[in-house]
Amino acid sequence: MTDSAVLAGLDPATFADVLRLAGSPGFDRVQDQIRRTGGCSNPIHLQGSTVTRDRASGQILFSYSTDNEPGGRLRVACGNRRASRCPACAWTYAGDTYHLIRAGLVGDPGKGTPDTVRDHPRVFATLTAPSFGPVHNRPGTRPCRCGVRHAEDAPELGTPLDPDSYDYSAAVLWNNHASELWRYFTIYLRREIAKRAGLTQKDAHAQSRVSFGKVAEYQKRGAVHFHAVIRFDGPDGPDSLPPAWATLDLLTDAIEAAAARVAVDVPPAGDQPARTLRWGAQLDVQPIGAFGDGEEITEQAVASYVAKYATKAAETTGTVDRRVGNKEALVLLDVPEHPRRLIEACLDLHALYPERKLRDWAHMLGFRGHFSTKSRRYSTTLGALRQVRADYRAQQQRDALGLPDPDDSPEATTLTLAHWSYAGQGHTPGESWLAATIHRDIQLNRETAREALRDELALEGAAA
């Protein structure tokens, strides 16, 4: 579809703003700024200046001020991980997560993990929530309990067969305590490993480490479950091989036993009974390399799967991606019945369990944890990956301007002074259209380049 065809489908207000933007004297610079953000949907606007001087002579080597920018502002990417908020920044976040997870599977010395981690026992585990009532689903080749064979995209999937008997309170309380369930799981996992190795916990810890990277995903019914890469390491983490007793079978058995032991008690409050929250019975543990029906699950496949869900949240169930203050807002937002009832349960339970902050996390259906987490020694960090990208861009700019490399020593030859202040956020309707177009073009170009590289490698392999 051409840009002219896309323009023809715009609403009158957006179309008028696109024409205004295209005819403005600073259009080329606005377009350049948006391209530098990767097509960010909700950029942050900054005002300020930066000056780089020669430390000895005081000579100005480079200066920049937003006074010369269109509107007197500089746009920088918002950095939001949610695909529903900013597809461009979420795409970058997913890429970083992919490299973080993959580095812990195949190794990457530049990212803090040696190549030998590929020889460590590794599994891909999925821990789910228990049942809170029967829901519409697609049980293999059989019809759903309602007697219908649902299509893969059927809107009723994940919704209760009988909403009035569905335990909405238990569902949101489980989501709210999911991070604690995971914390206890990691504690029990180390205990179960020591038990199966015939060692004390202290001795097992002295001989091995357990590293993991995980991501949270919402099922269609609105319950959180966790996908985790769990890896055995030696006493020095990924830099050392695990002991002979640290086998794949031992790790699998320990995961299953640890998940079965976890229990988090929720006290009674008001009309709510006391509850003991546990993991669901559907625990899946697969060795990386043989998944499902004999199909191989490669390191790249696992990393891609985890990265995909790192940018998604509860909005995949039909709820909203912003905080909801009251039930009346749900009607105005036209939230579907099932997620609406889950949000209403959060709002109702807030007064009974104020320390759980259920009202603040109602839009997340009660879940208040981090979507993507890892153990300290699994691999690199998202912050380190972002810093590498920032350093690379800074080096590009220094090379283009002919500036010397920065030096933090007392003998540094340059001094940079900067002052920035927040000046707003977002786009006009025309800028939003332009950002979406730029993001689409960047993504298409990168995917085309990736496919070309894949084809080239395939041809080289065939020739060999």
N, C-alpha and C positions, 0 to 999 in steps of 0.2 A: 504494500500500500504506500502510495507516495505521500509526501508531506501535504501537498495540495488537497489530496483526498481526505487526509486526516483533518486538515483545517476546515474542510467543508462540513465535517460532522461536529464541530465545536458549537457550544452554546454562544449566543450573541455577545455576552459580556466577555467571555474568554477570547473570542475571535477579535473583538474590538481592542482588547488589551495586547494581543499578539501584534496587531497592526501598529499600535502605538509604540510598542517596544522595538519592533523592526525599524521604525522610522526615527527613533531617538538617536541623538548624536553619539551616545556612549554604548550603542548596541553591541559592537564588536567586543568591547571590554567586558560587558555584562556576560556575553556568551562565553568568553574566555574564563571568567571567574566561575561560572556554573560548570564548565567542563573540568576545571581544576578540582571541583568538589566531587567529580564523578557523576554529576546529575543528582546531587542530594535533593531530597524533596522538601526539606525544612532547614535550610542552612542558617547558621548563626551569623549575625552581622556585627562586625567590629569596626571601631574607629580608633585611629592612633597613628603612630609613626615609629620608625626604627632608623638608627644611624650607626654606621660602622666607621670608626676612626682609626688611623694609625696611632698606636699608643705613644710613640716617641715624638712625632711631629704634630700630632693633633689634626692632621689632614683628614678630611672626610673622604673615605673610599667609596661609600655607598650610602644613600639615604632613600627612604620611602615614606610616603604619607598618604593616607586615605583621602586627603583633601583633593587629590587629583583623580580620584575614582568616581564613577557615575553615582550620584547620590551621596558622595563622601563616605562610602562604606566598602568594606572588604567582606566577601562571603567565605566562610569556612564550613566544612561538612559537619553535620550534627553528630554523627557517630552513633546513632541509635541502632541497636541490634535487631529491632522488630521489623520484619518485612512489611507488616501492615502500616507501619509509620513511615519508613523510608527504605524502599527496595534497594536503592543504591548503596547506602551504608550497611544495610543488612547483608548484601551480597559480599561486601568486603569482610564483614565479620564472619560470615560463613567460610570464606576462603581462609581466614586466619585460623578458625577452628579446625578446618580440614588439615592444615599443615601441622597444627599442634598435635592432633590425634595421630596423624600418620607418622610424625617424628617419633612418637612413643611406640610405634609398631615396627617400623623398618629401620629406625635409627637415622640420625642426622647430626653429625658432630657439630655443625654450625648452630644447631638448636639444642645442644646440651645432652644429646643421647647418642651413644656409640652405635655403630652398625650391628654389634653383637646382640642387641636386644631382640633381634629377629629369632635368635635361638632360645629365648626365654619362653617358658610356658605362658600362653596368653589365651584368654577366653572372651567371648562377647556375651554378656549376661543381660537379661531383661527381667526386671522385678516389677510386678504389677500390683494394682489395688484389688481388694476382695470385691465380692458382689454386694451391691446395695439394693438389688432387686432385678428381676429379668428385664432385658432390653431387646429391642429389635437388632438382629445381627445376621451374618451370613455364614452359618456353620458348615463350611465345606460344600458338598454337593446336596446337602439336605436343606429343606425349607426352614425358615425361621419358625420359632414357636407359635407365631401368629398364623402359620400356614402359608405364608407368601414367600416366594423366592425373590428377595430384594435385589435390585440392581446395585452395582457398586457405588453409584452416586445417589442412591435413594435418600431423601431428606430425613426419613424416619429412622435411619440407622443410628444406633446409640441412644435413642429415646426409650423411656420405659414402656413396657406393655401396659402397665397400670400405674400412671403417675401418682395416683392417690395413695398407693401402698409403697411407693419407692421411698427409701430412707435418705431423703435429701440432707438431713442434718448430719448423719454419719458420713455421707459423701464429702461434704465440705470440711468437716472436722478431720477426715482422713487426709485430704489434700493439705490442710493446714499443718498437719504433723508429719508430712511425708519426709521433710528434711531430717527430722529427728529419727524417723525409722531408718533412714539411710545411715545416719551417724551411728546408731546402735548396731546396724548391720556390719559396718567396718570394724567396730570393736569386737563383736562376736566372731567375725571372720578370722581375725588374728588368733583368737583363742582356739577356734576349731582347727586351725592349721597346726598350732602347737600340739593339740591333743592327738591329731592323726600322725604327727611326726614322732610322738612319744617323748616330747621335750617340754620343759617348762616354758612359759611365755617369754621369760628373759632369755633363755638359750635360743629359742626359735627366732627371737628378734635379733640376737647377735649373729645369727647365721643367714638370715634372709630378710627381705622387705617385700611388701605388697604395694604396688603402684596402680593407680586407676585414673581414668578420665571418663566422665559421664555427662549425660545430657537428659533433661526432663522432656517428656512428650505428653501431650493431652490425648487421651483416647476420645472417640466420638461421644462417649457417655459423659465426658467432662472430668474423668478421673486421671490423675497424673500417674505415669509410670516412668521408670528410669532405664535407659540403655547405658551400659557401662563396659568399657574395655578394662579388664583386670589382668595384671601382669605380675609374675613372680620375678623378683630381682635377688641379687646376692647381698651380702652384708653392707656393701658400699653403694647400694642402689643400682641404677642401670649400668654402671661402670664395671660391675662384677657379675659373674655367672652365679645363678642360684645353686644351692647344694644339691646333691644327688637325690635326696628324699623329696625335694620340691618338684613333684611331678604334676602333669596336667590332670591326672585322675584325682590326686590329692586336693588340688585347687578346686576342682569341680565339686567334689564331695563336701569340702569345707564351705563353699558358697551355699550349697543346698541346706546344709545343717545350720549355718548362721542365719539364713533367711527364715528358717522355721522357728528359731529361738526368739526372734525380735518381737517385743510386745511393748506398747506405749499405753499407759493408763490415762484416761481422761475422766476426771471426777464428775459426779453428778452436779447439775446446776439447774435450778428452776424446774421446768417440766422435762428436762433431759436426763436420761439415766446414766449411770456410770458405764463407760465403754473401755474395752481393751482393743486397741488398733493393731493389726498385723498385716503382713504382706499377703497378697492374694496367692491362691494355689497355683496359678499359671506362672511358674518360674521357668525361664528358659536359659540354659547355659550351653553354649556351643563353642568348641575349639575354633579358633580362627584358622581357616584353611579347609574346613569341611562343615558346611552349613546346610541345614534343611534336608532335602532329598538327595544327599550326596553332592549337591552343588557346592562348588568352592566359594568361600567368602574370602576375598582377598583383603589385604590391608587397605588398599585404596577404596574398596567397597564399604568397609567398616567406617573409614574416615569420612567418606561422602555421606553415609547414612547419618552419622552423628552430627555432621556440619549442617545437614538439611534441617534438623529439628532445633538447632541452636538459635535460629532466627524466628521461630514460631512460638506462639503462646496460646492462651486460652481462647483467643479470637477464632481459632480454627474450629471451635465447637459452636460458633454462632453468637458468642458473647461480644462485648465491646473491649477495646484495648486501652480504655481510660477509666479512671476511678468513677464510681457511681455513688452519689450521695444519698439517694432515696429511691423508693420503689416507683414513685411517679415518673422518674427519669427513664425507667425501663419501658414504660408505655410509649413515651415520646421517641425513644430510640428503636422501637419496634423489635425488641429482643425476642427471639423464639421462646416457646413455652419452657422447654427443658432447661436451657441455661438461665432463663429468667427465674425459675424456681430455685435453682442453685444459688443465684445471687441473692434472692430474697431470704434464703436460709442463712446466708452469711450475715445479712443485715439483722435478722431476728436473733441470731446467736451472739452478736457482738456484746450486748448488755450482759449476757450470762457468762461470757468468757472474755472480759475486756482486755486481758493481758495477751490474748491471741491476735488482737487487731484485725478481726474478721471483716469489719466494715471497710478498713483501708484496702483490704485485698479481695473485696467482693468481686471485682471485675476479673480477678484471676481465679475465681471459684474457690477461694480460700487459700490457695497455694502462695507461700511467701518466701520461697527459697530461691537460690540462684539456678538459672536454667543450665548453665554449663560450669562444671567444676572439675578440678583434678587434684591429685595428691601432689605434694611438693616436688618429688623427684620423677614424676611421670615423664615430662619433657620440658620444653620451653614454656613461656607464658605469653598471653595475649599482649601484655604490655611490652614485652621484649620485641615481639613481631611488629607492633606499631612503631616502636622506636627505630627499628631497622629501616622501615619504610620512610619515616620522617628524616632520618639521617641521609638516606639516599637522595631524597628530593632536595634537601639542603645542599648536598654536595653538587647536585646538578646546577643549582642556582649559583653557587660559588664559582663553578667552572665557567658558567655563561658570563658572569660578571668579572671574572679574572681576579677574584678575591682569594687571599691565602686561606689555608685550612685553619680552623679554630684551634686555639691552644690555651688550656686552662692553667698553665704553669706561670710563675711570676714573670717569666721572660716573654710572655705572649706579646706578639707584635700588633695585635688589633684589639679594639675594645668596642663592644656593641651595646648600645643603650636603646631600650624599647619601652614604649608605653601604649597599652591597649585598654579599651573600655568597651563594654557591651552596648550595642546600639540597636538591638532588635533581632527578629528571627522570622524566617519564612519567605514566601514568594508572593508576587502578584499572580493573578490567574494566568497571564501570558507567560510569565517566568516559569510557572509550574509546568505548563505545556512544553516549554523549551527544555526544562530539566529532564522531564520524562523522555523526550525525544533523544536527548544526549545520552542518557543512561541506557536506553535501548540500543543505540548505535555502538556505544562502548562495549556492551555485553555481547552484541552480535559479532563485533570485530574480534573479540577475544575468543569466543567460541569457534569462530571460523579458523583462527590461527591455531587453536588447540587441535581441531580436527585435522588440519593440514599436517601438523607435527605427528599426530597419531598415524596418519596414512603413510608418512615418510618413514616412520619407524617400522611399520608393518612391511613396507617394501624392502627395507634393509634386512629385516629378518628373513623374508622370503628369499632374497638373493643369497644370504649366508647359507 
